[in-house]
Amino acid sequence: MTTHKEKKNIYAAKIPVVFLYSLVMFLGSLIACRLGSFVWGAGTYPVHSVGSLIRFITFEVILHTVFGIAMMTLYEITRNTIIPVIITVFGAANLHGMLFYALEGKLVSMWPSLKGFMEKYALSSNFIVTKAKDLGNIEMSFSYVNIIVVIVIGLIFYSVIGMCIFTKRDTI
């Protein structure tokens, strides 16, 4: 599998591992929050029915998987552990989303005609972390189509870039 043509399979084999890690960690988090809700009050995850719980878990785990693949790709680009870890912490805290949100707000204040466009197509509202946060917001209604588009674009973009970079590297 270390021939140039087959190296992409090594990278692709890591993707299910990221999915399983995301699934185990998210389910652990979900159980911990549920157990904590018995002590400290209502839980933070929306559970209206079994179907909504399964849909919520599915989308959250897939979004977390895409985020993990993005960080794995970042590691392949930098070949350094420190930079992806720092960016993962900043990314998980959605600091980049807050920065873009502030920049978009500044653009709207400079050109009020952009307000409608920014409300509908703002980049800050279409980041992986922002979509994961939106799923947990019970009061917010949104389209699952938008989340699916973010997932598909993220999976394709980060997987293709990661595979291309990985095939160019020496692996041993």
Disulfide bonds with the S-S distance in Angstrom:
none
